[in-house]
Amino acid sequence: MLKKSHYHNLSSCIAGIYRHARNDASRYTGETTLRGTQGDLIIYLYDHPGLSQRQIARDLCVDPSLLARDLKALKAQGLVSREQNPADHRVNIIALTRSGADIARRRIRSVNNWWIDLFKQNPDIDPETFQSELRCVYNRLLANQL
């Protein structure tokens, strides 16, 4: 049983897992031009096309001004496009370009391989249970933001 005085360690563990997976994915794909959040953003856009900047910022828990900076950099690299929503011209819809989608697929493949290797090396960790519990926490956090 985890002591309440040790709950803060959960954040350190989650952050460390995230950094290992992200850094290894970047190394596997040879992507050196994308900063951490930009790589996350590319994958998120691949999995969730047609979202507004506001939706992306909320879902990724990223400051909107930092997201705008990253989107500007990705657009300059030709990896994303920004289009006005025809139904509401105040809203920008973000989409991956073909090049952005290619990078996303490579990064996804690398991250998936990273997790496959981790679970192979640690058969005592059940991937389905691990994913299910993390998904539950994430969904509750998103629901609390609405």
Residue pairs with C-beta under 8 A, 6 or more apart in sequence:
2 10
20 114
21 111
21 114
21 115
22 36
22 39
22 40
22 111
24 110
24 114
25 39
25 107
25 110
25 111
25 114
26 32
26 34
26 39
26 107
26 110
28 110
28 113
28 114
29 103
29 106
29 107
29 110
31 39
31 103
31 106
31 107
33 77
34 42
34 103
35 70
35 73
37 60
37 62
37 66
37 70
38 70
38 73
38 74
39 107
40 60
41 56
41 60
41 67
41 70
41 71
41 74
42 74
42 79
42 80
42 96
42 100
42 103
42 104
42 107
43 104
43 107
43 108
43 111
44 56
44 59
44 60
45 51
45 56
45 80
45 94
45 95
45 96
45 100
45 104
46 96
46 100
46 101
46 104
46 105
46 108
48 56
48 59
49 95
49 96
50 93
50 95
51 59
51 93
51 94
52 85
52 91
52 92
52 93
52 94
53 64
53 67
53 68
53 71
53 91
53 92
53 94
54 64
54 91
56 62
56 67
56 94
57 63
57 64
57 67
58 142
58 145
59 142
60 67
61 141
62 70
71 80
71 82
71 94
74 80
74 100
75 81
75 82
77 99
78 97
78 99
78 100
79 96
79 97
79 99
79 100
79 103
80 94
80 95
80 96
80 97
80 100
81 94
81 95
81 96
81 97
82 92
82 93
82 94
83 92
83 93
83 95
84 91
84 92
84 93
85 91
85 92
85 93
96 104
115 127
118 125
119 125
119 127
